[in-house]
Amino acid sequence: MTYGNVILVGFMGTGKTTVGSALAQALGIPHRDLDEAIAEREGCSIPELFATKGERYFRDAESAALRDLLRERPQVLTTGGGAVLRPENVRLMLQEGTVIALSATEQELIRRLEGDTGRPLLAGGVADRVRRLLEERKGAYDFAPIQIDTTGKDVSEIVAEIRGRMVESGLIRRD
């Protein structure tokens, strides 16, 4: 089966990277992570990039890396939670692949993200920051044709649900 790009979007903590890796394995195609690609290109971690150059610079680097990565196919591409904040990124994702949005309840996100020190946007209190960012990004992931709630599900259940939705959409054949 020939695939194009499968692009996972969603708020931080929804499981994009973990699910993306498992989905790529299930589909037999490579997995690429946008944040990892940015860190590789910039020669430093995402928290370091935020601390030294700021969020605007990071978003510019994110858009450039997204454009470059979407030239490769097939792949499962996992994005950072804020990649959808720029309309040009959304247009590019919709043009270059099948976009799948992962979501989870606020309580589930807070539970998953507590103790995670690698997320610069969560500095200063996870629960309050998650609530504020969820409010700011309300509706930001609604553009994705496939929506998957990951709350209370393990990775294999989520991958099976995504594959089922891809079959329903005519993107892949049922095995």
N, C-alpha and C positions, 0 to 999 in steps of 0.2 A: 504494500500500500504506500502511495506517495502522499506525504504530508506537506503542508506549508508551515508557517509559524503558528504556534499555540502560545498565546501571551497571557500570563496570569497577572492580574492586578488586584488590589484590595488594600485595606488598611493594614498597618503593621500588626503582626501577631496573628493574622488570619491563616497562616500556614503556607504562604506562597512558595517559599524556597523548599521546604520539606516536601510538599505536595508536588511541586514542579519536578524535583529530582525523581520521585517515584513515578510520576506520569510519564516522564521522558523514558524511563526504563521500560515501563509497560508498553509504550508506543514504539520502542526501539529507535529513538532519535536522541540527539544530544540535548543536554540541559545547559543553559547559560543563565547566569544571574547578573542582572544589570549592575547592582551595587558592587559585586566582585569585579566586574569589568571596569568600572569607574576607578576603584581602588588600584587595580593593576595599571591602568593608564596614567593615573596621577602619582603613583608611587607612594601612597600613604593610605591609611584606613579612612573610612567615611567619618568617624568622629574627629580624626585629625584634620581632615579636609574642612569640616564645618568649623572647627576651632580656629584654624589658621586663615581660611579664605572666605568663610561665611556661607550662608545658605544660597544666596544668589549665584555665587560662583559654582556651588555644587549643582544647582538646577541647570545651569548652562552646560556643565560637564555631563550631566545626566542626559540632557537632550541630544548632545553630540554622540554619546555612547549608544543611545537608543537607535539613532539613525544608522550608525555603523553596524550594530548587531542585527538589525532587521534586514540587512542585505544578505545575511546568511540564512539558509534554510535547507532542510527542515530543522526545527529546533523547538524546544519548550523554553520560552524566555520568561524568567520571573523578574518583576520590576519592584522598585521600592514603592512604598505607600503613596509618596508624593509625585510619582512620575506622571500622574493624570492631571496635575494642577495646571499644566500648560496645554492650551487647546491644540497647539501644533503637535504635541506628543499624542494626544487622543486621536487626532486625524490620522497620523502616521500608523498608529497601532491598528486602527480599524481598516486601513488600506492594505497593510502588510501581513495580516494574520487573523486568526480567530481569537477574540478577546474573551477571557473568562474571568469574572470577578468573584473573588472569595470574600466571604463576610463571616462575622461571628458577633454574638451579643457583646454589649459593653462589659458585662461582668466577666465573660469568658476572656475577652481581650486583656482586661486588667489582670486576671489570674495568670494568663500566659506571659505577660510582659513584666510582672513584678520581678525584680532582681536582675533584669537585663540591663547591663551597663553599656552596651554597644549601640545604643540608639540616642543620638544627640538631641532629638526633639522631645525626649522624655525627661530630660534633666529637670529636677525640681519637683518631683512627686508624680509617680506613675498615674494614679487614679485621676487626679485633677487634669493632668496633661492629656490623658486619653479622652476624657470627657470633652475637653475644649477642642481638641483636634477632630474628634468625631463630629462635633457640631459644625466646625469650620468646613469640614469636607463632606457634609451631608449632601447626598446626591451625586458626589463626584465620580462614583463607580457605576452609576446607573446606565451609562452608555453601553456597557458590555452586554452583548446578546445572550450570554449564558451567565446565570447568577447561581452561585453555590454557597449555602450556609454551612460552615465547618463546625459549628457549635456542637460539642459532645460527640463528634465523629472521629474515628481513627483514620490514619492516612489511607489505608486500603479501601475503606468505605468511600472516602472522598474521591479517590482515583476512579473507583467503579462508577460513582455517580457522574463524574465528568465524562468518562467514556460513554456511558449511556446517553447523556445529553448530546454528545458529539454524533453518536449513531442516529438519534432522533433528528438531528439537524442535517443529516446527510453528509457529514464531514468525514466519517469513517464507516466501514462496514462492520457489522457484528461478527466477531470471531466465533 
